[in-house]
Amino acid sequence: MEAESNDQIYERNNKIYNSVRGWIFTTNHKQVGLLYILTSLVFFIGGGVLALLMRVQLAIPRYDLVHYGLFSGRFLDALQYNQLVTIHGFPMLIWFLGPLGFGLGIYLVPLALGSRDMIFPRINALGYWLYLFSGILLWIGFFLPGGNLDTGWTVYQPLSSFKFTPYLGADTAAAAVVVRSLGTIIASTEVIATVFKARARGFRLMNMPLFVWAVLWVSMISWYVFPEIGAMFFTLVVSNVLGLSGFISTYGGALMWENLFWYFGHPEVYLLLLPGTGAMFDYLSNLGHRAPYLKKWMIAAMGAISVDSVMVFLHHTFMTGIVFAWLMATSVFTETISIPTGMLIVGLIATLLGAKHKFQTPILFALAASTSFMIGGITGVTQSSLAIDTIVHGDYYVVAHFHYFMVGVAVMGLMGNLYYYFPKFTGKMYSETWGRIHWAIAYIGVNVLYFPMFFLYDLPRRVYTYPAGYGYTIFSEISTAGAFIFGLSFLIMFANFAYSMKKHAPLTDQNPYKATAGFVWFTSNPPKYYNFDYEPYVGGEDHRDLLLDKNNPIKPPKVELSTRPLLIGVGVVLAFIGAAVTLMGYKPYAFGPAYAYLGYGIIAFAAAIFLWGTIGWMYDDFKLRSPNVPPMYKKEPVMKGFNNTRLGMLMFLAGNMIWMATFYGMVEWLKLQSASPYVDGNDPTTWFFPTMATVYIVISIVAIGIAALLAWGSTYGAIRKERNKSANYMTAGVVLAVISLITSLLSLIVINAHPALSYGGATANNPIASMYWLISLMDLLFSIGVIAVMINYVVHLKRGKKILWGRTATRADVVMWFVAFVFLTGIFTTIAFVV
């Protein structure tokens, strides 16, 4: 039989790649990136429609729309308006802007680095499905009894507790944030690991375009703050569903929530800002055919912003009565962050002025974003002043400042990036005329929409109406007109893209801009499913020339598909939906027992799908059927030395430790706010464990500690290719892990008998007891996961004929780190609650 040629192999696999099945089960970074981009634009439309409804509500005070004959009754009441405010803010920030930047990064980072794919293709796809289904979970709240979350996107306590927000939609929205956080941690891990482990031969970090640098900085800070916000909202969901009291205000829960939220929330603002800024540097320099102005300093400025963004969160608590020294320190840090942001503005302007431009659509968007950057930056510096912030805190001046950054800079910058890379995505060029029309209308709309809000500095935000006769109406009417102008501009953009894809001829020039952005423009438009036809590398005398090795053609590989990420994502979202339906059968909803039975059925079905995906994932690993495409075009194995999977797993586990550290921080905060958080009354007792519970916990910690040592021995045996020794150590570790699990359960049973710590009793009004149960349950879940992985490892070694370096050693690494994590968790849990 005659062997297939490379062209035949490519055509056969390309049909699979572009099929419906290929898109649904894809693990390819380009398709995953485009799915992120397209889905984020859908959420953008949804959030934008809610914004337009809000602006219609605020156009005329006190429902005067009725008198104009536009509506027969009220347009929006207070509850409906608050739900719109919340579900507008969440999608725009967490489901649109962030994913749009990450989607562009997931698509472009491997191309820029000269890589075949992201390091973990299946995990990359899983991150997308968690993102998509978390967004669906957020919007489902509108169809549940009582409607959706209505607290504002900050979800402040105690307003968001079940006592004041008794809506299922509030719980599903909080659960959506938890799932979204997991997806962001995955995407961040992908980007960081790929940047450090999958660059082309000779490709240095300083060769990377500034957009890749921006996405890298964003990923590192996201990986640091998203576990924290995930832990917060997980606590909120569990507290509301199980009747716990982790955030009751008498124990300082309201201020604790505000501190924790803004520890995430303020860095999040810069996470959304940096991708658009990095993108502007790239397309300004590429279209102007000159290097970015002071590139190294721009990289340093992005890093300084990323670090400082975590240090300024306390300026959101200026009005809460915190210690004055903290107020002054935070004010200084807030003013300090204006230095690196000012450097970026100067860099953008210098990059623009030093080149000859034809003012294509991306350049115009960069100009618009630069002016918004200055307006947003100047008004932000004013709010670092304690005196000025006291005046404008919580009003529309803050809304204007915030949206000039988020919309005027982040959105406009990324829109320019969408236009710039449209030929790369589609192989066709957009209409320049309609792109410029879009820019003109959008730029007018942004300023008409937000600038008048600076004059509403005494109108409280998040109010559904306001009194007439105070001068608010004219500015509100202008802002509403600007909102519709801005919305119209995006209809033009979508029409431009759709028409160009359908009617324009394919590009004949592989590099229509004659640009350099790493290796991005070294591929066809759109790129082939395996990216490059020849191996990319960096050479030349100064080690800066980006080249393709024509002596090293790439043979078209197999298209890697996997059903597992989709199944796991479906299982996760169905589990939360099932939990919501189940609660509808109980008080205070009590719609009937049929809802409870239906909910339990959905949860069981979700568990079956989730197990189908996870067990299938492990089976694919066992049979070496998993998409394990080496990200670099080299013959040596990916799993070598400190391999890619180890790097990614260590980062992911460190994120989990931040998750748990948030719980411990909550405990210590609550203990500081209360004279006696453990028992009723004012008894200062701190040793609250009954004797047998203490014994069980000590046995559990010792057992899991020894298991961690055995896991280390098993890893050492795997590295030395001693199969039996590695398996025996792990078998002993399984036994000890089971002992640890049993004794942990026994400690909970004994503790439940203690009046100050019992579930359902003390947990209803004792936040420390609530947090103890929450952390203990998390420990148990991790223990079960550890045992499952360890058993899988033992079976693999006992049945396998040889040790595969990388695959086996990495599995042992995972076990060792998970066991060590549970061991440390047990120790810190005891310290947090006893000492």
N, C-alpha and C positions, 0 to 999 in steps of 0.2 A: 504493500500500500504506500502510495506516495505521501511524503510528509507535507504538512501544511506550511505554506510560506508565512513570513511575518505579517504580510498584508492580510492574508486570510484569517490568521489568528486574531489580528486587530479587529477586523470587520465583525467576526463572530462575537468577540467579547464586547465590542462597542454596542452591538444591538442589545445585549443583556444590560449593559451599563445605562443605556438611555430608555429602557423599558419602564413601565409602571412598577413592575416587581423590583427592578434595579433601584428605583428611587425610594421605595418603601423600606427595603431591606439593606440599603446602602451602608457601607462603612467608609466610603471614599470622602476625603476631607472637602473636596470641592462641592459635592452634592450636599453634604452636611452643612457647609458654610452657606450655600444658597438657601437651604431650608431655613436656617436661622434668619437670614436676611428677609426672605419672603414672609415668614411668620411674624417677625418683628414689625413689618409694615402693616400686616393685618391688625395687630394689636394697636399700632399707631392710629389706624383709621377708627378703631373702636374707641380708644381714648379721646381722639379728636372729636368724634360725634358727641361724646359726653361733655366735652369742653364747650362745644357750640350750644348745647342745651343749657349749660350753666350761664353762658353769656346772655342768652335770650332771657333767662330768669332775672339777671341782674341789670338788664338794659333799662328797665323802668321800675321805679320803687313801688313797694307795697302792692304788687299785683295790679298796677294800673293798666296792664295789658287787657284786662277785662273791659275797661272803659273805652278802649280803642276798638272794641269789637273783634279782636283777634282770637279770643278764647271765650267760651261760654262759662268757664269757671276758672278755678286756680290752675296755674300751669304746673308748678312744683311746690309741694309743701316742704317743711323743714327736713323731715326724714328722707324724702326722696332726694332733695338737694344734697344732703350730707352723704348719702350713698354715692351720688355722682361725683362729688368732690374726692371721695376716697378711691373709688374705682377708676377715676381719671388719673389720679396721682400714681397709684401703684403700677398700672400697665405702662404709663409713659416712662417711668424711671426704671423699673425692674424688668419689664417685659418688652419694652421697645428700645430705648437708647442703649442700655447695656448689651442686650443680645445683638443689636445691629452692629455695634463695634466689634463684639466677639465673633459674629458671623463673618464680617469682612476679614478679621484676623485668621479665623480657621481656614478660610478660603485662600488667603494670600500668604500667610506665614510659611507653609511648606514650599510654595512656589518661590518666594523671595530667598529662602535659605538653600534652594537647590535640592529639596527633599522630595521623596516619592509620596509621602503621606505624613499625617500625624503619627506619633509613636504608638498610641493605643487606639487602633481604628474602631473597635467595637465600643470601647468606653466613650470615645468621642461621639458615636451615634447615640449611646445611652444618654449622654448629657443633653442632646437635642430633644429626645423624646420626653425626658423629665421636664424640660423647659416648656414644650408644647402642652403637655397634659397638666402641668401646674397652672398655666394660663387658662385652660378650660375649667379647671377646678375653681379658679378665682371668679370667673364669670357665671358659673353655675349658681352662685349665691343669689342672683337676681330672681331665680325661679324657685327659691326655697321660702318657707313660711317666714314672714317678717322682712324679707329682702336681704340685701347684701350688707357688708360691713359699712358702718356710717360714722366712724370715729376720726376721719382724716387719715392720711397715709402714715402719720406718726403713731397711730394706735395707742395713744396715751392711756395709762392706768390712772385711776380705777375705772375710767369710762369704758374701756374695752373688756372689763370683767363680765362674767355672765350676769351679775346682779344688774348692771346698767345697760348691757347690750345682749339681751337674751334671744339672739337670732342664730339660727343654724348657719346663715351666710357668713356670720362673723368667724365661726370656727372653720368653715371651708376656706375662707380667705386666708386665715392664719396658717392653715395646713398647706395652702398653695405657696406661701412664702417659704415654708420649710422645704418643700420639694424643689422649689426654684433655687434655694440656697445650695442644695445638693448638686443640682445641675451646673451651677456656677463654679463650685469647687472642682467639679470634673473638668469643665472647660479651662479653668485656670491651670490645673495640673497639666493638661494636654499642652497648652502653650508653653509653659515654663520648661517642661521636660523636652519638648521638641526643639526649642531654641538652644538648649544646652547640650543635647545629645544627637541632633539630627541635621547638623549643618553640613553642607557639601565640603569636599576635600579642600582644605586651605581657607575655608570661609571663616573669618574672624568676627567677633561680636561687633567691632567697629565698621564692618562692611554692611551691617544691617541697615535698611532704611529706617527713617525716624518713625514711620507708622508702626513697624514691627517693634521698635523700642517702646513706643507708647503702649502697645498691647501687652508687652512684657511687664512693664511697670504696673499696668492695671491688673494683670493676672496675679502678680505677687501681692498686691494690696488686697485684691478680692479674696485670695486664698487665706488671707489673715483676718478679714472682717466678716466674710459670709458665714463661716462656722459660728461666729458669735451671734449674728442675727437669726440664724437657723435655730440655735439653742434657745434663744429668747422666745421665738414664736412657737417652738415645740413645747416649751413650758406653758405658754398661754393656752395652747390647744388642750394639753393634758389637764391643766388646772380647770378649764371650763367644762370639759367632758366628764372628768372624774370628781368634780366638786372640791378640788384642792384650793389652797389659799396662798399661793406663792407671792402674789402682788398686792395683798390687802394694804390699804393706805396707812393704817395705824402702825404698821411696822416699816414705814418708809418705802413702801412698794412703788408709789407713784414717782418719786425722785429716782429710785433705782432704775425703773424702766426708762425714764428720760435719759439718764446717763448712758445706759446700755444701748439705747436706740441711736443716740447721736454719735456714739463711738463707732457705729456702722454708718449712720446717715451722712455725716459730713465727709468722710473719705469717699462715700458713694458719689457725692457730687463731682469730685475730681476724677473718679473712675469713669464717669460719663463724659467728662470734659476732654481728657487726654487723647482718646482715639481720634476725635475730630481734629484736634490740634496737630497731632503727628501726621495725619493724612494731608492736612493743608501744606505742611512743609514739603511733603513728597511731591504733590502735584504742582505746587508752585515752582519747585526747583526743576522738576522734569519738563514741565511745559516751557519754562524759561531757560532750560539747558544750562543750568549752573548749579553748583553745589549748595546745599542749605547753609545759611549763614551761621558760622561758628557751631558746627554740628555737635562737637563734644560738649560745648557749654549748654546746648539745648537738651542733650541727653541728661546732663547733670541737673538742669533745671526741672525736668520731668521727675527725676528721682527725688529732688528736694521737695517738690510739691507732694509727691506720694507719701513721703515720710511725715512731712509737716501736717498733712491733712488729717492724720490720726491724732495730732497733738492740739488741735484747735476746737475739738468738739464741745468743750465746756462753754463756748460763747453762746450756745443754745440754752444755757442755764443761767444767764445773767440775771434773770428776773425771779429766780427760785430761792434766793437768800443763802447761797452757798458762801463759804469763807471768802473774805475780801481779797486775801492773798492769791487765791485761785482765780478770782476775777481779773486781777491785774496781770497775772502770768498768762492767762488765756488771751487777754487783749493784746499783749505783746506778741504772742505766737501768731495770732490772727493777722496782725499788721506785718509780721515777718514773711508770711506766705505770699504777700504781694510782691516781694522781690523776685522770686523765680517766675511768678506769673508775668511780671513786667518784662523779664528777660525773654519769655516766649513771644510776647507781643512785639518787642523790638526785633527779635529774630525773624518773625513773619514779615514784618514791614521791610526789613533789610533784604530778605530773600526776594521779595516782590520787586523792590526798587532796583535791584542790581541786574535785572534781566529785561529783555525785550519780549513783551507778551502781545498776543493777539486778542487778549481778553475773552478767551473761551469761557464756557459756562462754569467749569470748576474754578477758574480764577475769580470770576464775579462772586461766587459763593464764598471764596476765601476773603475777598474784600468785605463782604457783608459781615462775615463772622469776626473779622478783625475789629471793625467799628463796634460791634456788640460786645466784644471782649473788653474794650476800653470802658464802655458805659457800665457793664456789669462789674468790672474790676473797681472802678472808682466808687460806685455806690456800695460795694462790699466793704471797702476800707472804712467808709463812714460808720458802718455798723460794728466795727471793732471797738468803737468808742463807747464806753459805758453810758455817757450822757446822751449821745444820739440814739443809741439802741433803746434806752429807756423810753424815748419818745416814739420811735417807729416800730417797736417790737410788736409783732402780731398784727400788722396791718398791710395794706396793699403796696406800700413802699417795698417791703420785703418780698412780696409776690413779684413785683416788677424786676427787682434785682435778680432774684432766683431764675426767673424765666429768661432774662437776657442772657444768662449763662447757658441754661439748658437748651433753649430753643435758638436764641440768636447765635450762639457759638457752637454748641455740640451738634444740634440738628443741622444747621446750615453747613458746618464743616463736613459732616458725614454725607450730606446730600451732594456736595461737590465731589466727594469720593465715589459715590454711586455713579455719577455722570462720568467721572474719569475712567472708572474700570468697567463701564457698560460694554465697551468693545471686547474686553477680556472675557466677560461673562457670557456674551451672546454671539460674538463674532461679527457684530454689525455696529455701525455708528449711529448714535442718536441724532436727532435734528438739532443743530446748533441754534437755529432761530427760535424754536419753541423752548429750548433750554434757557435762552436769555430772557424770554418772556416769563417763564416760570420764575427765574431769579428776581426779575423786576417786581412782579406782583408779590412774591414771598417777602422780599425786603421791605416793601411798603407795608405789607400786612403785619410783619413783626413789630415794626416801630409804631404803627397806628394802634396795634393791640396792646402793647406793654408800656410805652412811654407815658401815656396819660395816667397810668396807675401810680406813678411817682407823686402825683398831685393828690392822691387819695391816702395821704399818710396818716390821716386820723379816722379812716374807715376800717373797722375790724374785718379781717379776712374770715373765710369760712362761715359767713352769715348768709342766710338764704334771701334776705331782703334788707332794705334800709329805709329810713324815713326821707320823705321829700323835703325840699326847702333848705338843704345844707350845702348845696353846690356839688353833690355827688353825681347827679344824674347826667350832666353833660359829658363828664369824663367816662362814665360807664357806657353811655351810648357810643362814644367814639371807640372805646375798646371793643365793644360788641361788633361794630362795623369792621374793625381790624381783624377780628377773629374770622369772620366770613371771607374777607379778602385773602387771608392766609390759607384758609381751607381750600378756596378756589384754586390757588396756585398749585396745590398738589394734585388736583384733578388734571391739570395741564401736564404735570410730570408723568403721571400714570398713563395718560393718553399718548404722550410722546414716546414713552418706552414701548407701549403695546404696538403703536403704529410702526415704529422703527424695526421692531422684531419681525413684524409681519411683512412689511413692504420694502425695506431697504435691502440692497444687495450685500452679500457677504464681503467682508474686507479681504483684499488681496495682499495687503501689507501686514506682516506679522507684528510689526511695531509701529502703529500709526502715529505715535507721538515722538518717535525716535528717542525714547526715554530709557532710563536705567532706574530700576527699583529692585535691587537684588537681581535674581534670575527671573522675575515675573514675566518680562517680555521676551524671554528666550523660548517660550512655548508657543504653540499654535493658539488661535482664538476661535472658539474656546479651547482650553487645553485638552489634550487627550487624557483618558482616564488614568494613565500612568505618568502623566505630566511631561517628561522630557524624552526626546528620542536618543539623546546622547548624554553621557555622564557629565554633570556640571562640576566645575572645579575653579579654584582661584589661582592664578599664576602671575607671571610677569615679574620684572625686576623689583618693583616696589610692592609686590604681593597685593595688587588691587585690581588686576584685570580679571573680569568675569568671563569664563570660557566654557565651551563645550568640547569634550574629548571626542573628536570625530572618529578616532580609532576604537572607541568603546560604545558601539550602538547598543541600545536597550531592546531586548526582546520583549514583546508585549506579554505581560504576565496575565494570570487568571484574574477575572473580576471577583473580588471578595464580597460576598453577601452574608448577612446573618439576620435571622429572625429574633435572636435573643434580646437585643436592646429594646425592640418594640414590645415584646412580651412583658419584659420587666416594667417598662413604663406604663403599659396598660394595667398591669397588676397593681402598681402603686396607686394610680388615680382611682381605680375602681374600689380599692380598699377604703379610701377616704370617702368616696361617694356612698359606699355601703354603710360606713359608720354614721354618716349624716342621716340616711334613711332609717337606720336602726333607732337613732335618737328620737325620730319623729313618733315612734311608738310609745315613748315614755314621757313622764312629766318633765317640763311644764307643757309640752306640746300635746302628747296623748291623743294622737289622731286615730289610734286603734292598734291592737296587737299585730294586725296584718303588716303594718309598716316595719315593725320590729323583725318579724319573720322574713320579710322580703330583704331587709337590710342584712340580716345574718346570711341569707342566701347569696347576696352580692359579695359579701366579705369572703365567704367560702370559695366562690367562683374566682374572685380576685387572687386569693391565696394559691389556688390551683394554677392560674396563669403565671403568677410570679414564680412559683416553684418550677413550672415548665420551662420558663426562661432561664432561671439560675442553674437548675440541674443540667439543662441542655448546654449552657455556657461551659460548665465544668466538664461535661462529656466531650464537647468539642476540644477543650484543652487536652483531655486525656487521649483523644484519638488524633491529636495534632491537626484538627480540622479547622481551627480558629483562624480568622484573618490575621496572620502574623507577617505582614509585608514588611521587610526591612526598610526603614525609612530612608536609608542612604543607598546609593547605587554602588554597593561594594559586595564582594563575595564572602568576606568573613562574616561570621554569625553576629546577629544583633546582640545576643546575650553573651557579653564578654566583659570580664572585670566587674566594675561597678555598673551593672547593666541598666538598661532603660527602665525595665519593670521595677527594679529596686528603687531607682530614683523616684519614679512616680508613686510607688507604694509608700515610701517614707514621707513624701510630701503629703499624701492623702491622710496618712495616720497622724501626722503632726496637726493637720487641720482638725481631725477628730479630737485631739488633745485640747485644742482651743475651744472646741464645742464643750468638752467637759469642764474646762477651766472656767467657762462662763457660769456653769452651775455652782462651782465652788465660790466664785466671786459673789454670786447672789446670796449664798449662805452666809458668808462673812459680813456682807452688807447688812443683812437682816439681823445678825447677832449684834452688830454695833448699834443698831437702831432700837434695840429692846433690852431692858434690864434682865429679863429672864425669858428667852425665846423657847426654852425647852419644856417648861412646866407652867401650869396655871398659877396665877397669883404673882408674888414677887420673890419667890424662893430663888436664890442665886445659884442653885445647884447646876453644875455643868456636866457631872458624870451621870448621864441619864440612862445608860444601858443596864438592863437587868443582867445579872451575872451570867446566865447561860447564853444570852445573846452575845455577850462579849466573847465568851469561849468559842462559840460558833464562828464569829467573825475572824478571830485570830487564826483558827484552823483553816478557814477559807483563804486568808491572805498567805499563810505559810504554804498551803498546797499549791496555790497558783504561782507563788514565787519559785518553788522547786520545779514546777512545770516549765516555767520560763527558762531556768537553767538547763533543763533537759532539751528544750527546743533549741537552745544554743548548741548543745552537744550534737543534736540531730543535724543542724546546719553544717557544723564542722565535719561531721561524717559524710554528708552529701558532697561537700567540696572536695574531700579526700577520696570520693568515690567508694566509700565503705557502706554498701547498701544495707546490709543486715544491721550494722551498728546504728545507722541513722534511723531505721524503722523501729528498732527496739527502744531507743531513747524516746521516740515519738509515741510509741504505745504506752510507755510508762507515763508520759506527759498527759495522754488522754485520760488515763485512770485518775491522775491527780486533779485534772481539770473537772472531771465529773464529781470528785469529792468536794472540790471548791464550790461547784454549783449547788450540790445538795446542802452543804453547810450554810451557804448564803440564803437558801430558801428557809432553812430552819431558823436562822437568825431573824428573818422577817416575821416568821410565825410567832416567835417569842416576843419580839418587839411589839407586834400588834396587840399583845395582851397588856402592854403598858399604857395606862390612860393618856399620858401626855404625847404618845406617838402613834396611837392606833389609827388605822385607816378608817375613814368615815366618821370618826369621832373627833380626835384632835386636829385632823387635817382640814376640817371645815373652817377652823379659825386660828390655826397655828401654822404660819408659813414655814417655820423650820421643820416641823413634822412633814409638811407637804414636800419640801425639797428633799428630805431624807428618803421618802418613798420614791420620788422621781429618780434620784441618782441610783438608788438600789436597783430599781427596775432596769435602768440602763446598764448597770453592771451585769445583771442576769442575761440580758439580751446579748451583750458582747461575749459573755462566757459561752452561751449556746453557739454563737458563730465560731468561736475559737475551737470548740469541740468538733463541729462539723468539718472545719478545714483540716484539723489534725487527723480525723478519721479518714478523710479523703486522701491525705498524704500517706498514711500508713498503708491503705489498700493499694495505692499506686506503687509503693516500693515493694510490697510483698508479692505483687503480681507481675511487676515489671522485670524484664531481663537485664536491664542496664540502667545506669543513672545518666540522664541527659543533662549535661552541664547547662546551667541557665534555667531550664524549666524546673528541674527538681530543686536546685539550690534556692531558686527564687520562691518556690512554694514554701520551703522551710523558712525562708526569711519572713514571709508573710505570717506564718504561724508564730515565729519567735516574737515579732513585733506586736502582734495582736495579744499574745499572752502577756508580754511585758506591759502592754498598755493596760490590760485588766488588772495586773498586779499593782501598778502604780495608782490606778483608779481606786482600788481597794484601800491602799494606804492613805491616799489623800482624803477619801471619804471618811475614814476613821478620824483623821486629824481634824477635818473640818467640823465634825459633829461632836467630838469628845473633848478636844483640847480647849 
